[in-house]
Amino acid sequence: MIEDDGVSGDETVEVPDDAVLEIRGSAVLPALRENIELITDDGLTLVGELSLPLERPPVATLVCLHPLPTAGGFMDSHIIRKAAARLPALADLAVIRFNFRGVSSPRGTSEGSFGGGDAERFDLAAAVRFAEERALPNRWLLGWSFGTEVALKHGLAHDVIGAILLSPPLHRTSDAEVAAWAGSGRRLVVVVPELDDYLRPPQAEKRFAVVPERELVAVEGGKHLWVGENQTFRVLSEIVERVNPSALPLATTWPRR
């Protein structure tokens, strides 16, 4: 079994200009998109993208932390890619996604090499600093698999509302690092698939019990990679419920203009 392969094989959705777009697969909704570079405190340049609502300021910001680089995780891992493709339009969110150090994607290659979740603290710091410099509001960390480890280990050092954890494996995070979130004043939302390969809801209840205020969401039928449109829609809805609940329910179609 390969850990943390956060990539799906969606095909691009193509529809006539006068049709209504069904939001599924690789559908990309309108947004202001900008290629960005993040400079880390240890001197590396990371490549990424900022996506903003097209017609109004964002109400909140997602700083996305992707799955395990050594198993194919990158800024285009499908849940993160779809968050950037859909949520600026559907939920008025700013979405920052980037390649951790040493990771390549069509956007380019970030400098450096894999840091096992420790050196990535510099990458997280650079992304949050970018959000602060752009005055992006109500910042949240959105981690998936390996990205949850980076969020848990290093997120409390930053000015964020909280962290949303998708499929946390807790391989690299100590019990003490989890417990540090208790009483921190930061929200911790833990979204655990029923059929996860690494940490299932009963085990997650035990591991996260040291944070009494955490929100644990067990997703019936869910799997670690969240493959399939139903799982994608559920995950994105869980994110928006915490970050901008007024945008629910998420639309499933979009008018072509």
Backbone hydrogen bonds, N-H to C=O, Kabsch-Sander energy under -0.5 kcal/mol:
donor,donor_aa,acceptor,acceptor_aa,energy
5,D,2,I,-0.6
6,G,4,D,-1.5
14,E,12,T,-0.5
19,A,16,P,-1.8
21,L,254,W,-3.0
23,I,21,L,-0.6
23,I,252,T,-2.6
24,R,22,E,-1.2
26,S,11,E,-1.2
27,A,24,R,-2.0
29,L,27,A,-0.5
29,L,85,A,-2.2
32,L,52,L,-2.5
33,R,31,A,-0.7
34,E,50,L,-2.5
36,I,48,G,-2.1
38,L,46,L,-2.5
40,T,38,L,-0.6
40,T,44,L,-2.6
43,G,40,T,-1.9
46,L,38,L,-3.0
46,L,44,L,-0.5
48,G,36,I,-2.2
49,E,97,R,-2.9
50,L,34,E,-2.6
51,S,95,V,-2.4
52,L,32,L,-2.5
59,V,92,D,-2.8
60,A,92,D,-0.7
61,T,138,N,-2.0
62,L,94,A,-3.0
63,V,61,T,-0.5
63,V,140,W,-2.8
64,C,62,L,-0.7
64,C,96,I,-3.0
65,L,142,L,-2.9
66,H,64,C,-0.5
71,A,68,L,-1.5
72,G,69,P,-1.6
73,G,68,L,-2.8
77,S,74,F,-2.3
78,H,6,G,-1.4
80,I,77,S,-0.8
81,R,77,S,-2.5
82,K,78,H,-2.6
83,A,79,I,-2.1
84,A,80,I,-2.0
85,A,81,R,-1.9
86,R,82,K,-2.0
87,L,83,A,-1.9
89,A,86,R,-0.5
90,L,86,R,-2.7
91,A,87,L,-2.1
92,D,88,P,-0.7
93,L,87,L,-1.4
94,A,60,A,-2.7
95,V,51,S,-2.6
96,I,62,L,-3.1
97,R,49,E,-2.2
97,R,95,V,-0.5
99,N,47,V,-2.5
100,F,98,F,-0.5
102,G,110,S,-0.7
102,G,111,E,-0.9
103,V,100,F,-1.9
105,S,108,G,-1.6
108,G,105,S,-1.6
110,S,103,V,-2.6
111,E,45,T,-2.6
118,D,115,G,-1.7
119,A,115,G,-1.0
121,R,118,D,-1.9
122,F,119,A,-1.9
123,D,119,A,-0.6
124,L,120,E,-2.5
125,A,121,R,-2.2
126,A,122,F,-2.1
127,A,123,D,-2.0
128,V,124,L,-2.5
129,R,125,A,-2.5
130,F,126,A,-2.1
131,A,127,A,-2.0
132,E,128,V,-2.4
133,E,129,R,-2.8
134,R,130,F,-2.0
135,A,132,E,-1.5
136,L,131,A,-2.7
140,W,61,T,-2.4
141,L,162,G,-2.4
142,L,63,V,-2.6
143,G,141,L,-0.5
143,G,164,I,-2.3
144,W,65,L,-2.1
145,S,166,L,-2.9
147,G,144,W,-2.4
148,T,145,S,-1.8
149,E,145,S,-1.1
149,E,146,F,-0.6
150,V,146,F,-1.7
151,A,147,G,-2.1
152,L,148,T,-2.8
153,K,149,E,-2.6
154,H,150,V,-2.1
155,G,151,A,-2.4
157,A,154,H,-1.2
158,H,155,G,-1.8
160,V,158,H,-1.7
161,I,139,R,-3.3
162,G,139,R,-0.6
163,A,187,R,-2.3
164,I,141,L,-3.0
165,L,163,A,-0.5
165,L,189,V,-3.4
166,L,143,G,-2.8
166,L,164,I,-0.6
167,S,165,L,-0.6
167,S,191,V,-2.5
174,S,172,R,-0.5
178,V,174,S,-1.9
179,A,175,D,-2.7
180,A,176,A,-1.4
181,W,178,V,-1.8
182,A,179,A,-1.7
184,S,181,W,-1.8
187,R,161,I,-2.4
189,V,163,A,-2.7
190,V,188,L,-0.5
190,V,215,E,-3.5
191,V,165,L,-3.3
191,V,189,V,-0.6
192,V,190,V,-0.7
192,V,217,V,-3.0
194,E,219,V,-2.6
195,L,222,G,-2.8
196,D,193,P,-1.4
203,Q,200,R,-0.6
204,A,200,R,-2.6
205,E,201,P,-2.6
206,K,202,P,-1.3
207,R,203,Q,-2.6
208,F,204,A,-2.7
209,A,206,K,-0.7
211,V,208,F,-2.0
214,R,211,V,-2.1
215,E,188,L,-2.8
216,L,214,R,-0.6
217,V,190,V,-3.4
217,V,215,E,-0.6
218,A,216,L,-0.6
219,V,192,V,-2.5
219,V,217,V,-0.6
220,E,218,A,-0.8
222,G,219,V,-2.0
226,W,223,K,-1.6
232,T,228,G,-2.4
233,F,229,E,-2.7
234,R,230,N,-2.0
235,V,231,Q,-2.5
236,L,232,T,-2.8
237,S,233,F,-2.1
238,E,234,R,-2.3
239,I,235,V,-2.1
240,V,236,L,-2.4
241,E,237,S,-2.4
242,R,238,E,-1.0
242,R,239,I,-0.9
243,V,239,I,-2.0
244,N,240,V,-2.5
247,A,244,N,-2.3
248,L,245,P,-1.7
254,W,21,L,-2.4
256,R,19,A,-1.1
